[in-house]
Amino acid sequence: MANHKLQPDNWVDLYADYLFNYAVSRVSDAEIAKDLVQETFFAGLNSAKNFKGDAAERTWLVSILKRKVIDHYRKINSKKGKAEVRINYSSDTDAEGDWLEQQVADPYSRDGDNVMENEELGSAIQDCIAKLPKKQAMVFKLKTIQGMSTEDICNELDINPSNLWVMVHRARTSLMGCLNENWF
């Protein structure tokens, strides 16, 4: 593989958008994503002397950003308190499945027969997710709502695949129970 050379003066122009999109897809908060990208650039500058040139510059920056995302989740997992829950809904109405997240209507869609019902369901789902244990809610959102791969989630949260699937199963079970009590 050809050796690559760092060009920090071009990082913002070349990689900021890509890194931001990567980060925001992992943390679902634009401000946090911006901070993570800035931290990535800063860490890249600080560790430029360690860059061997075996990988492309962008690949190297993404690997730094991945560690920043992991650190972010570790930090919020260690803090007590209530986290803001955000959900990205899919407008794919052809999907069928046994689980709620595969059947949820887009609460902002104006195409549905009952817009108010969609908004109420979306709000009920958000309320129920907010009641889950923090790490369980995070795993559920990353896997089910954002569609992140099992391997990436396990790496970012430092858990094993069995633990991930147990948390997803428990989250689904809790969400169905919560929605049965509070919405249906």
Protein Blocks (a to p, Z undefined) as FASTA:
>chain_A
ZZddddfklmmmmmmmmmmmmmmmmnopaklmmmmmmmmmmmmmmmmmmpnolacfklmm
mmmmmmmmmmmmmmmmmpgcdddddddddfbfkbgcfbfklmcccfkbckbmblmlmmmm
mmmmmmmmmmpcfklmmmmmmmmmnopafklmmmmnopafklmmmmmmmmmmmmmmmmmm
mmZZ
